Amino acid sequence: MPTSQETTPLAEEQRVLDAAWHRRADLLAELDSELEAAPATDSRTTEHARLARLNTRRGELRSAADGVIFGRIDGDDGSVRHLGRVGLPGVAQDSDPLVVDWRAPVARAFYTATPLDPQGVRRRRHVRTRGPEVLGVDDEPMDGGLDDSGLVGEGALLAALDERRTGRMGTAVATLQREQDDVVRADASTALVVQGGPGTGKTVVALHRVAYLLFTHQHLAERGVLVLGPSTRFLDYIGQVLPALGETAAVAATCDTLVSDTGAERDETRTAAEIKGRASWLAALRRYVETMVPTTDRLALVLDGEEYVLPPDQVAAARRGARSGSMSLDQARARFVDRVHDLLTDAVADRQAELLARAEEGFEDVLGRLDASLARRDDRAAPSGVSGSDVDGVLSEADLDALRARISEDPDIAGSLAAWWPRRDAVHELAALLADPVLLRAHAPELTDDEIAAVAAADAVGPAASAAGVPGSAHEPRSWSSADLALLDALRELLGDPDARTFGHAVVDEAQELSPMQWHMVVRRCPSRSITAVGDIDQAESASLHTDWAHAVGDALGERWRRTDLTICYRTPREVMALTAEVLRAAGSRNDPPRAVRSSGVEPWVRHATENDLAAVARDAVVGLQERYGDGTVGVVAPAGRLAALRQVLPDDVPVLSPTDAKGLEWDASLVVDPDGIASGPRGWNALYVALTRCTQELGQVVVG
């Protein structure tokens, strides 16, 4: 007879978790055995694909140590389904799954059912676990009652939100809310822009969407997903989320690391960055590239010591044909070279035929006597064993093919064509353009004289490229800025980039910060425009001056995008969010701040300091926060000009960041130093909005003056 303790929900779920852990261990052992037995030298494509699937499955199971089970839904029909990070099949071949993968369609009701819309669910249960141990159980009956909170699994959610932060983002697979799950499972055929204020879970939703899409759409898993973040610090912060969800087919990058072989190594003025970020550069660069197409129609080539001058009308036609259609300059050049090889083959064949004709005219008498002599011989009808040009001087198809192959491999001809139409290097060509006001005026007429001067002044640093003997280059910057890299990426596509990679889907975090030219970088890598962009237009700080999403993404995405909003703030407590309405009004926002659903019970506080004692006051405030949150995290946000001095006096384990670098990060407690200094900078009220909303529990401010 089971005891009452054994029939509690906790004990019930512990038995299920025990079975799931054993099943997971058995599956891992089977996979290990199968992979160890696989031949190391088998080169069959099907075998490689099978082994890849096995390795992927093994990685999923290994990463699911936490969250083997996290939920359960009981249906009106008597069905019971347990949910986990990965699916676990039953032991019997035809049995129901022991655990349903959270991404499966049947699992959706766990995230979306409410008492007002139960979706066939009688009860939802959240199961809180740590490894193989069940820590707690929260039940939600779907009894048709009122649903005032708008939250799914409120108890489990608030418990998760109150946990101390570790400095790394965790998964939210067990506590996704209805509006978040709508984003995760939204159609991926067009671009989705997700507007969400601080603490609405934009980033974690975007990452769970990646995991869902890779699970649901095999073609995305084959092509991979690009995850674009605002900084390498941010990518480190989110780095373990996708592996924890069992996904490895994602590539993480920033706009500065998308361009191969180079990176952003210098800052520049906001004015220059804004100018370089404009979409009008696409047309300017196209005009610039057109000047790299040869204009002369005289093309002389030497084969076997003989010169052949191709007719100008044929050269001009070949050039026009090469540039027709949408292709890079290198592709056009290759098409032109192929056509020239054809023309030269014809020219050689024509010359051979002409020489033979002239020879025949001079030797008609000799040939006549030879024919008479041959007629007297008995073997005149015997086959000679020769054909084609050996007989009549006319090249056969095989002769022509061999001649063309020889022409295409001739180094002298290749050298002549390279001199007539040289390949161009994007680095040197962009350096030449940006540093030369004359070139800028010719190819970027949309720019004013002052704007041209601002661009040229930022990039004219010396004749390095000219000294290196690079055609068409007069200057080369010592290093690139972020805005330069977007231009370089566009120019590389126009010239030809054989190393360019495309993805099946792209996720862009802090999407409001991208310039129009950076948005084109994204579309270049995801031409299908299957894109998820998450951000908060009210937190925009970039030089591109975005004030709404249509302005931010319209040039790159056109009309092929839709917007959805996240309206609930889960991270930042009510006490802190109460400060943001005034800041948003000062920033000129037309959006309502998200609704905070939790209270930390700690009111924000302010300390005052002079310039002389600012460091000491900030240090004392941080020490106090560390004492209160010893098992959690503390972060400091300050104007960029104060970071160096603060880092000298604050503990090494406390991040001290500008509002820009703090985007997307969260700590248990945060200290904002010199909020007035933050607000006085470019787009300062937006930056202050970011700074004030980084904490999950407590906010302090140090005001100077």
FENCORHU-V426336 format. One record per residue. N is the residue number from 0. RES is the residue in one small letter. PHI is phi in degrees with one decimal (NA if undefined). Layout:
# FENCORHU-V426336
n={N,N}
res={RES,RES}
phi={PHI,PHI}
This chain:
# FENCORHU-V426336
n={0,1,2,3,4,5,6,7,8,9,10,11,12,13,14,15,16,17,18,19,20,21,22,23,24,25,26,27,28,29,30,31,32,33,34,35,36,37,38,39,40,41,42,43,44,45,46,47,48,49,50,51,52,53,54,55,56,57,58,59,60,61,62,63,64,65,66,67,68,69,70,71,72,73,74,75,76,77,78,79,80,81,82,83,84,85,86,87,88,89,90,91,92,93,94,95,96,97,98,99,100,101,102,103,104,105,106,107,108,109,110,111,112,113,114,115,116,117,118,119,120,121,122,123,124,125,126,127,128,129,130,131,132,133,134,135,136,137,138,139,140,141,142,143,144,145,146,147,148,149,150,151,152,153,154,155,156,157,158,159,160,161,162,163,164,165,166,167,168,169,170,171,172,173,174,175,176,177,178,179,180,181,182,183,184,185,186,187,188,189,190,191,192,193,194,195,196,197,198,199,200,201,202,203,204,205,206,207,208,209,210,211,212,213,214,215,216,217,218,219,220,221,222,223,224,225,226,227,228,229,230,231,232,233,234,235,236,237,238,239,240,241,242,243,244,245,246,247,248,249,250,251,252,253,254,255,256,257,258,259,260,261,262,263,264,265,266,267,268,269,270,271,272,273,274,275,276,277,278,279,280,281,282,283,284,285,286,287,288,289,290,291,292,293,294,295,296,297,298,299,300,301,302,303,304,305,306,307,308,309,310,311,312,313,314,315,316,317,318,319,320,321,322,323,324,325,326,327,328,329,330,331,332,333,334,335,336,337,338,339,340,341,342,343,344,345,346,347,348,349,350,351,352,353,354,355,356,357,358,359,360,361,362,363,364,365,366,367,368,369,370,371,372,373,374,375,376,377,378,379,380,381,382,383,384,385,386,387,388,389,390,391,392,393,394,395,396,397,398,399,400,401,402,403,404,405,406,407,408,409,410,411,412,413,414,415,416,417,418,419,420,421,422,423,424,425,426,427,428,429,430,431,432,433,434,435,436,437,438,439,440,441,442,443,444,445,446,447,448,449,450,451,452,453,454,455,456,457,458,459,460,461,462,463,464,465,466,467,468,469,470,471,472,473,474,475,476,477,478,479,480,481,482,483,484,485,486,487,488,489,490,491,492,493,494,495,496,497,498,499,500,501,502,503,504,505,506,507,508,509,510,511,512,513,514,515,516,517,518,519,520,521,522,523,524,525,526,527,528,529,530,531,532,533,534,535,536,537,538,539,540,541,542,543,544,545,546,547,548,549,550,551,552,553,554,555,556,557,558,559,560,561,562,563,564,565,566,567,568,569,570,571,572,573,574,575,576,577,578,579,580,581,582,583,584,585,586,587,588,589,590,591,592,593,594,595,596,597,598,599,600,601,602,603,604,605,606,607,608,609,610,611,612,613,614,615,616,617,618,619,620,621,622,623,624,625,626,627,628,629,630,631,632,633,634,635,636,637,638,639,640,641,642,643,644,645,646,647,648,649,650,651,652,653,654,655,656,657,658,659,660,661,662,663,664,665,666,667,668,669,670,671,672,673,674,675,676,677,678,679,680,681,682,683,684,685,686,687,688,689,690,691,692,693,694,695,696,697,698,699,700,701,702,703,704}
res={m,p,t,s,q,e,t,t,p,l,a,e,e,q,r,v,l,d,a,a,w,h,r,r,a,d,l,l,a,e,l,d,s,e,l,e,a,a,p,a,t,d,s,r,t,t,e,h,a,r,l,a,r,l,n,t,r,r,g,e,l,r,s,a,a,d,g,v,i,f,g,r,i,d,g,d,d,g,s,v,r,h,l,g,r,v,g,l,p,g,v,a,q,d,s,d,p,l,v,v,d,w,r,a,p,v,a,r,a,f,y,t,a,t,p,l,d,p,q,g,v,r,r,r,r,h,v,r,t,r,g,p,e,v,l,g,v,d,d,e,p,m,d,g,g,l,d,d,s,g,l,v,g,e,g,a,l,l,a,a,l,d,e,r,r,t,g,r,m,g,t,a,v,a,t,l,q,r,e,q,d,d,v,v,r,a,d,a,s,t,a,l,v,v,q,g,g,p,g,t,g,k,t,v,v,a,l,h,r,v,a,y,l,l,f,t,h,q,h,l,a,e,r,g,v,l,v,l,g,p,s,t,r,f,l,d,y,i,g,q,v,l,p,a,l,g,e,t,a,a,v,a,a,t,c,d,t,l,v,s,d,t,g,a,e,r,d,e,t,r,t,a,a,e,i,k,g,r,a,s,w,l,a,a,l,r,r,y,v,e,t,m,v,p,t,t,d,r,l,a,l,v,l,d,g,e,e,y,v,l,p,p,d,q,v,a,a,a,r,r,g,a,r,s,g,s,m,s,l,d,q,a,r,a,r,f,v,d,r,v,h,d,l,l,t,d,a,v,a,d,r,q,a,e,l,l,a,r,a,e,e,g,f,e,d,v,l,g,r,l,d,a,s,l,a,r,r,d,d,r,a,a,p,s,g,v,s,g,s,d,v,d,g,v,l,s,e,a,d,l,d,a,l,r,a,r,i,s,e,d,p,d,i,a,g,s,l,a,a,w,w,p,r,r,d,a,v,h,e,l,a,a,l,l,a,d,p,v,l,l,r,a,h,a,p,e,l,t,d,d,e,i,a,a,v,a,a,a,d,a,v,g,p,a,a,s,a,a,g,v,p,g,s,a,h,e,p,r,s,w,s,s,a,d,l,a,l,l,d,a,l,r,e,l,l,g,d,p,d,a,r,t,f,g,h,a,v,v,d,e,a,q,e,l,s,p,m,q,w,h,m,v,v,r,r,c,p,s,r,s,i,t,a,v,g,d,i,d,q,a,e,s,a,s,l,h,t,d,w,a,h,a,v,g,d,a,l,g,e,r,w,r,r,t,d,l,t,i,c,y,r,t,p,r,e,v,m,a,l,t,a,e,v,l,r,a,a,g,s,r,n,d,p,p,r,a,v,r,s,s,g,v,e,p,w,v,r,h,a,t,e,n,d,l,a,a,v,a,r,d,a,v,v,g,l,q,e,r,y,g,d,g,t,v,g,v,v,a,p,a,g,r,l,a,a,l,r,q,v,l,p,d,d,v,p,v,l,s,p,t,d,a,k,g,l,e,w,d,a,s,l,v,v,d,p,d,g,i,a,s,g,p,r,g,w,n,a,l,y,v,a,l,t,r,c,t,q,e,l,g,q,v,v,v,g}
phi={NA,-69.2,-77.7,-62.4,-62.8,-74.1,-101.8,-72.0,-54.5,-62.2,-67.1,-60.4,-73.1,-64.2,-64.3,-65.3,-64.5,-58.3,-65.0,-66.7,-64.0,-65.8,-64.2,-60.5,-63.4,-63.7,-64.2,-63.4,-64.4,-63.0,-65.7,-59.6,-65.9,-67.6,-71.3,-67.4,-83.3,-69.4,-67.0,-74.7,-107.2,-68.5,-101.4,-67.6,-61.2,-63.7,-69.6,-59.9,-63.7,-63.6,-65.2,-62.6,-63.8,-64.2,-65.2,-63.4,-63.2,-63.3,-63.3,-60.8,-65.8,-64.8,-76.5,-94.0,-59.6,-99.5,97.4,-55.3,-136.6,-137.7,-158.2,-152.3,-125.9,-103.2,-88.1,-61.1,-86.5,90.7,-72.4,-131.7,-127.2,-99.4,-112.1,-148.4,-64.4,-133.6,-77.7,-126.4,-71.5,-69.1,-69.7,-74.3,-61.9,-102.2,-83.9,-67.2,-59.2,-69.6,-135.8,-93.4,-62.3,-61.0,-87.6,-68.5,-55.3,-66.9,-84.5,-62.1,-60.1,-59.3,-95.8,-118.2,-68.2,-136.2,-58.3,-79.7,-141.0,-69.9,55.2,80.3,-98.5,-87.9,-153.2,-113.2,-127.1,-95.9,-114.6,-93.0,-130.7,-136.5,61.5,-88.3,-115.3,-84.9,-97.2,-170.4,-135.4,-125.7,-103.7,-128.3,-74.1,-94.9,-99.8,83.1,-75.7,-68.8,-121.0,-79.8,-75.2,75.7,-107.4,-103.7,61.8,-56.9,-63.1,-65.5,-62.9,-66.4,-63.6,-67.1,-68.7,-83.5,-66.2,-67.5,-82.6,-108.9,90.9,-131.4,-72.1,-101.3,-81.5,-126.0,-60.3,-86.5,-129.8,-57.3,-95.2,-58.9,-67.7,-72.7,-65.3,-59.8,-70.9,-55.7,-101.2,-65.3,-57.3,-107.0,-76.5,-130.1,-71.1,-118.2,-104.2,-107.4,-91.0,-154.2,-73.7,-58.4,76.5,-83.3,83.7,-55.6,-67.5,-65.4,-65.6,-60.8,-69.9,-66.6,-64.5,-57.7,-61.3,-65.1,-65.1,-65.3,-71.6,-87.9,-118.9,-63.2,-65.5,-72.4,-63.2,-71.5,-92.9,85.6,-125.2,-94.3,-109.9,-106.3,-114.8,-78.6,-160.8,-67.3,-61.2,-64.8,-63.5,-63.3,-63.1,-97.3,-58.1,-95.9,-66.4,-65.0,-57.8,-66.6,-90.2,88.3,-115.4,-127.5,-89.1,-124.6,-112.2,-97.6,-158.4,-115.7,-59.6,-75.5,-105.2,-70.4,-86.0,-69.7,72.1,-156.6,-160.2,-80.0,-122.8,-145.2,-91.0,-146.4,-65.4,-61.4,-62.2,-64.9,-64.3,-64.9,-62.6,-70.1,-83.8,-71.2,-67.8,-61.4,-65.3,-59.6,-68.3,-62.4,-68.8,-63.6,-62.6,-63.8,-66.8,-61.4,-71.7,-88.1,-83.0,-57.1,-104.3,-72.0,-103.6,-92.5,-134.4,-107.4,-129.3,-116.1,-132.1,55.0,81.6,-107.3,-92.5,-124.1,-103.0,-72.3,-57.8,-56.5,-66.7,-70.5,-62.8,-62.8,-65.4,-64.2,-66.5,-62.7,-63.8,-66.1,-91.7,-76.9,88.3,-93.0,-155.3,-75.8,-64.4,-64.8,-66.0,-63.9,-61.7,-62.9,-64.2,-63.7,-60.6,-59.6,-66.8,-64.0,-60.1,-64.5,-63.9,-69.0,-59.2,-63.7,-64.6,-65.1,-63.0,-63.7,-65.4,-63.0,-65.1,-65.3,-63.5,-65.8,-62.5,-63.5,-63.9,-65.1,-62.3,-80.5,-118.9,-62.5,-64.2,-60.2,-65.3,-62.1,-63.8,-62.3,-62.5,-64.2,-65.5,-64.1,-66.2,-83.2,-90.4,-71.7,-95.5,-63.4,-93.9,-66.8,-65.6,-91.2,82.4,-123.4,-154.6,59.5,-68.4,-67.0,-100.1,-120.3,82.8,-89.1,-70.4,-77.3,-60.4,-64.6,-62.5,-65.0,-62.7,-65.6,-63.8,-64.9,-61.7,-66.2,-64.0,-66.6,-101.0,-73.3,-66.4,-67.1,-65.8,-59.6,-65.9,-64.6,-68.1,-65.3,-73.1,-73.2,-132.0,-73.3,-71.5,-116.5,-100.7,-61.7,-60.3,-71.5,-68.3,-67.3,-58.6,-64.1,-66.2,-66.7,-91.5,-116.1,-58.9,-65.2,-63.5,-61.8,-64.9,-74.4,-106.5,-124.6,-65.8,-69.1,-84.7,-79.0,-60.8,-65.9,-69.5,-61.8,-63.9,-65.9,-68.6,-65.1,-64.9,-74.6,-118.6,-82.8,-128.6,138.3,-87.1,-66.4,-66.8,-61.6,-64.5,-80.8,75.4,-85.4,-59.8,77.1,-112.7,-108.1,-142.2,-146.8,-68.8,-64.5,-157.5,-102.2,-97.4,-58.9,-65.1,-60.9,-64.3,-65.5,-66.9,-62.0,-62.8,-65.3,-67.8,-61.0,-65.6,-66.9,-80.7,125.2,-124.4,-68.2,-94.5,-63.1,-118.5,-115.8,-123.9,-77.1,-153.8,-131.6,-113.5,-117.5,-97.4,50.7,-65.3,-67.5,-88.1,-76.2,-77.4,-54.8,-67.1,-70.4,-63.1,-67.9,-59.8,-65.4,-62.6,-59.4,-91.7,-138.3,-62.6,-72.2,60.6,-84.3,-132.7,-114.9,-112.2,-119.7,175.8,-135.1,-61.0,-77.7,-100.6,-65.4,-122.9,-67.5,-71.3,-76.2,62.7,-69.5,-121.3,-152.9,-70.3,-61.2,-69.5,-72.1,-113.5,-59.9,-66.3,-83.2,-102.5,61.0,-96.3,-89.9,-156.3,-137.7,-116.5,-136.9,-120.4,-101.0,-112.3,-111.6,-94.0,-96.3,-86.1,-80.5,-69.8,-55.9,-59.4,-83.3,-61.8,-62.6,-81.9,-86.9,-59.6,-65.7,-65.1,-63.3,-62.9,-64.6,-79.3,81.1,-71.3,-106.8,-103.0,-82.9,-66.3,-64.9,-85.7,-75.8,-108.8,-140.9,-122.3,-90.2,79.3,-119.3,-76.7,-60.1,-132.5,-130.8,-120.2,-108.6,-148.0,-92.6,-60.1,-72.0,-109.2,-58.5,-61.9,-67.4,-64.4,-63.6,-63.0,-62.4,-65.1,-66.3,-59.7,-62.5,-64.4,-63.4,-65.9,-79.5,-126.0,-59.8,-98.0,-122.7,-128.7,-131.4,-133.1,-122.8,-123.1,-151.5,-58.5,-56.4,-69.0,-102.6,-62.9,-60.3,-66.0,-67.3,-64.2,-71.1,-110.1,-94.0,-55.4,-64.6,-86.7,-103.5,-68.4,-120.5,-131.9,-75.5,-56.1,-61.1,-74.6,-84.4,-55.9,82.7,-94.0,-147.3,-136.5,-61.7,-132.9,-133.6,-121.0,-101.0,-98.6,58.5,-61.1,-65.7,-64.6,-64.2,-67.3,-83.5,-80.3,-58.6,50.1,-65.9,-67.6,-62.9,-65.0,-66.6,-58.6,-63.0,-61.2,-74.8,-114.7,-94.9,-97.0,-105.2,-131.0,-139.1,-122.5,-123.0,-132.4,-115.0,-96.2,-96.1,118.5}
